[in-house]
C-alpha cells in the first residue's frame, strides 16, 4: 500500500513493524477479526522482519492500535500522516 493522497477521508493507515514468522499474517487477521479493515498490505522487509499497512476507519483506530500492539510479533505500531488534498507524497 503506497502512501498517497488517495487515502479516504475519515480513514487512517496503521503501520505495524513486526517479526516475520509463520502465521504472522494470520495473527494480524485474527487480531483484527472484529475490526472493519479497508485495506491491508504485508511485506517482508528483511531477514525475519516485516511491515504491515492496515487502513481502518478513524473511529476504529485506537482499538486496532491497542490490539496490534499486544501481538507477540509486533515491535512498533504507528500511524501514517495524512497527505493534505492537492499534495503528492514523494
C-alpha positions as CSV (number, residue, x, y, z in Angstrom):
1,X,0.0,0.0,0.0
2,X,1.6,3.2,-1.1
3,X,1.5,6.3,1.0
4,X,-0.5,8.6,-1.3
5,X,-3.2,11.2,-1.4
6,X,-5.9,8.6,-2.2
7,X,-6.4,7.8,1.5
8,X,-10.1,8.2,2.1
9,X,-11.3,11.0,4.4
10,X,-12.2,9.5,7.8
11,X,-9.7,6.7,7.5
12,X,-6.3,6.0,9.0
13,X,-3.4,3.8,7.9
14,X,-1.6,2.0,10.7
15,X,1.9,0.8,10.1
16,X,2.9,-2.3,12.0
17,X,6.6,-3.4,12.2
18,X,6.9,-7.0,13.3
19,X,8.9,-10.1,13.2
20,X,8.1,-12.2,10.2
21,X,7.2,-15.7,11.3
22,X,5.0,-18.5,10.1
23,X,1.5,-17.4,10.9
24,X,2.2,-13.6,11.5
25,X,-0.3,-12.5,8.8
26,X,-2.8,-15.0,10.1
27,X,-2.4,-13.5,13.6
28,X,-3.0,-10.0,12.3
29,X,-6.2,-11.2,10.6
30,X,-7.3,-12.9,13.8
31,X,-6.4,-9.9,16.0
32,X,-8.5,-7.6,13.8
33,X,-11.3,-10.0,13.2
34,X,-14.0,-7.8,14.7
35,X,-12.5,-4.6,13.2
36,X,-13.6,-3.5,9.7
37,X,-10.3,-3.4,7.7
38,X,-10.5,-1.4,4.4
39,X,-7.1,-2.4,3.1
40,X,-4.1,-4.5,4.2
41,X,-0.6,-4.9,2.8
42,X,2.1,-7.2,4.2
43,X,5.7,-7.0,3.0
44,X,8.7,-8.9,4.2
45,X,11.4,-6.2,4.7
46,X,14.4,-8.3,5.7
47,X,15.5,-11.4,7.5
48,X,12.7,-12.2,9.9
49,X,11.3,-8.6,9.6
50,X,8.0,-7.5,8.1
51,X,5.8,-4.4,7.7
52,X,2.0,-4.3,7.5
53,X,0.0,-1.3,6.5
54,X,-3.6,-1.5,7.6
55,X,-6.3,1.0,6.7
56,X,-9.2,1.3,9.0
57,X,-11.9,3.9,9.7
58,X,-10.7,6.6,12.0
59,X,-13.4,5.5,14.6
60,X,-11.6,2.1,14.9
61,X,-8.0,3.3,15.0
62,X,-7.5,3.4,18.8
63,X,-8.9,0.0,19.4
64,X,-7.0,-1.5,16.4
65,X,-3.7,0.1,17.5
66,X,-4.1,-1.3,21.0
67,X,-4.9,-4.8,19.7
68,X,-1.9,-4.8,17.3
69,X,0.5,-3.5,20.0
70,X,-0.3,-6.5,22.1
71,X,0.6,-9.0,19.4
72,X,3.6,-11.1,20.3
73,X,5.3,-10.4,16.9
74,X,4.8,-6.6,17.0
75,X,7.8,-4.3,17.5
76,X,6.1,-1.0,16.7
77,X,2.7,0.4,15.7
78,X,2.5,3.9,14.2
79,X,0.1,6.0,12.1
80,X,0.9,7.3,8.6
81,X,0.5,11.1,8.5
82,X,-2.4,12.1,6.2
83,X,-1.4,13.8,3.0
84,X,-3.4,17.1,2.5
85,X,-5.6,17.2,-0.6
86,X,-3.7,18.5,-3.6
87,X,-0.2,17.5,-2.3
88,X,1.7,14.5,-3.6
89,X,3.9,12.3,-1.5
90,X,7.4,11.6,-2.6
